[in-house]
């Protein structure tokens, strides 16, 4: 009798030592930041080799449900659709195992819940009670080490996600800084032009750009562009585009047609077909009272003379869409004293309100006609911003909003 008691005590002591040993090994592996695959290998070794668990399927949520550890005959019957299987497992545990389905082939389901979120389910069968002399003790130990490993892996995943989000945020901040540097710090006042520009950034970085370049006492260039995509790559492409435009104007040509041809070549070299830029450029001539322009796939700007509106849609395709532009049509429009040129990006026309109504070009044109007699372009822009906010109400802009107005003065 005494020998039997002594043997049981010795066996329990060895079992406790075994539990403590593997808890320490698992803790060390976690502290050494070993890969998830290594942690799962340790987990399988403990259950299969030391706890003598006959069958196991461990289903883990690491951003998506998957099975990192499985062995035994019952694991072969696990459904191919892991997400659907998880729903079945959750239903099984909630109904205390009364479901008559494939889950019932396992003796025990051990859930791992962390912050009210299911992280894992360990499906177990063939528990050898001789290891600890207590089924409850074995299951409790399995629950402990499963929690340790799964929660550690989840914390590692969350840390990586936090680092990734910080990197994305930093990229957006850098892109926003680069984008803001593209715009003229102060629009140069010209002897015969009244100019105003408004830029309302979206929370994501876009690729809007506008510029005004005086040429001489009677001429000036004005442009507006929008690059496809967002983020640092879009900002870099637009920064390169601006530099090329200024270099061409300073050293090569001020002709809109030649500028568009050269800029298309530059965009192709920089973007290599991955992005494109819509672009509008106009050369204003006071003496001729007209503008020459090219609209390369951009939202058509308009000229207003009193309540008469001219849409500037002549030009070509977006820059960077083709190695050589398939066609170029230079537009010419009258621009007499008192006329107003209004350029914008699609952040205005694609804006929606809470009813799902889109602002659209027609509403924009009506708004411009109503405010064409504003005392100056700054006042026009104040009224424009008020009207845009009134339309969208509490709905945020879904893109950058950029617009520029020029009125020819006495």
PyMOL commands that set and color helices and strands:
alter all, ss='L'
color gray80, all
select helices_A, chain A and resi 2-31+36-50+74-77+82-94+102-105+135-182+231-251+256-271+346-349+360-371+377-392
alter helices_A, ss='H'
color red, helices_A
select strands_A, chain A and resi 55-61+65-71+108-114+117-125+193-200+208-214+219-227+277-285+290-296+301-305+308-312+315-316+331-334+340-344+401-408
alter strands_A, ss='S'
color yellow, strands_A
deselect
rebuild
show_as cartoon
